């Protein structure tokens, strides 16, 4: 967990992992979330597939989220673990759907017998009220620690120099930092550095657009050639890190499952 704003943390392994992430293209916090996800999934499939606590948490969450479910397929030899986990989950859904069908009042022959007043929302409510993906929960804890580490050391000369050479953080992560660490003494410094990076990217976009004009299209291409890709990442974060917004909209609109008599 992050320490109070302004209190320096020790340079533990997370600090050096973050330094390594700064040396890679793209938002270092997105890079860390992606790497941590792979590490956590790898540990789960190699050490905790049959662990009772792990299975219970996955059952409450209905398995992994979309991002981590598909990422699990990248883990070598994960097929057996996926089969074990999702066989249990699927059997539980079959039971709930069978209960829903019975409560609905349809027979196997399609005839509707006398209606019985029962709760028909067992299946629906189990999804609306499901727990968060356990991998996401763990990554979220590490993400907060990394955001605090970034703020704590952004004023340190060596760390600041590595940050200056990096792509900087995406706007999505800057927003999270501003919301979660609004009283941190180094927040203004981070925003200042980020604005400079955004201004530099804006200049590259302008150069990319200028060279689309036939009059300048023969000029040699420079760093601006992939600026449009980097602009997308700045606004959206790296691929799959923040997911889509259609599911969130549906969940907000379905916070309560109505029961019918």
C-alpha positions, -999 to +999 in steps of 0.1 A: +000+000+000+012+035-007+025+056+021+011+091+030+018+118+005+053+133+008+067+104+028+095+088+008+093+050+002+123+027+001+136+016-033+122-019-032+118-042-062+088-023-075+109+008-078+134-009-101+106-027-120+091+008-127+125+020-138+126-009-163+091+000-175+102+036-182+128+022-207+101+005-228+079+023-254+045+035-241+030+044-207+052+028-180+022+022-158+003+004-185+034-016-191+035-026-155-001-036-154+003-058-184+035-074-170+019-079-136-011-095-152+010-121-170+030-128-139-001-133-117-018-155-143+014-175-147+016-181-109-021-190-107-019-217-135+013-232-122+007-231-085-029-224-075-054-240-100-066-265-074-063-241-044-097-238-027-094-201-020-085-193-056-114-214-069-138-197-046-127-162-056-129-171-093-164-186-088-176-153-071-161-134-101-175-157-127-139-164-138-116-138-153-125-105-169-124-104-207-089-090-207-074-116-184-094-145-197-079-141-232-045-133-217-046-167-199-044-184-233-009-168-237+003-188-207+021-220-218+002-252-210-027-233-194-053-254-212-057-279-184-060-252-157-086-233-178-106-265-184-106-273-146-116-238-136-143-232-163-158-267-159-168-258-124-180-223-134-201-237-163-217-264-142-228-237-117-244-217-145-262-248-158-277-253-123-288-217-121-303-217-155-322-249-147-336-232-116-345-201-137-363-223-162-383-241-134-392-208-118-403-195-152-428-223-154-420-241-186-420-278-189-395-298-211-423-301-237-427-264-239-460-263-222-465-238-194-480-253-163-497-233-135-474-204-126-456-206-093-446-175-075-408-178-072-378-156-075-368-157-111-337-136-108-313-161-094-293-163-127-295-126-135-286-113-101-256-137-098-241-118-127-250-083-117-237-088-082-206-108-091-172-100-076-144-083-096-119-103-115-093-115-089-064-107-112-077-072-118-080-067-080-043-077-075-032-055-104-051-026-090-033-028-057+001-028-075-010+000-098-017+023-069+017+015-054+034+022-087+015+055-091+027+065-056+063+054-064+062+075-095+052+106-076+076+100-047+106+098-070+097+121-099+118+148-082+148+126-078+175+134-104+182+099-117+146+088-118+135+121-134+161+117-162+147+083-170+112+097-170+123+125-194+135+099-218+104+078-216+070+082-234+055+095-202+022+082-188-011+081-206-038+106-198-059+078-183-032+071-157-026+108-151-063+112-143-061+083-118-030+099-101-047+133-099-078+117-083-060+094-059-030+116-049-044+151-052-024+163-021+009+148-031+036+176-031+051+163-064+018+162-083+023+196-099+058+186-110+044+155-127+017+174-145+043+200-157+064+172-172+034+156-188+022+188-204+056+191-220+054+156-234+019+162-247+031+195-264+059+176-280+035+149-293+012+176-306+041+191-326+049+157-341+012+153-351+013+187-368+044+176-387+028+143-397-003+162-410+019+187-428+037+159-447+003+145-459+002+176-482+015+166-516+039+196-516+058+181-486+051+144-490+086+137-505+104+150-474+121+124-452+100+110-424+112+114-388+099+106-354+065+119-363+058+089-385+041+069-357+028+099-337-008+091-345-004+057-329+011+073-298-017+098-296-043+070-294-024+054-266-021+087-247-059+090-247-069+054-243-040+037-226-024+006-240-045-020-257-070-038-233-057-022-201-088+000-196-113-022-215-144-010-233-172+012-220-202-008-233-201-033-204-198-005-178-228+013-193-249-019-191-239-026-156-248+009-145-282+004-161-287-030-145-276-023-109-309-039-097-326-069-110-364-066-108-383-095-094-416-105-110-444-122-092 
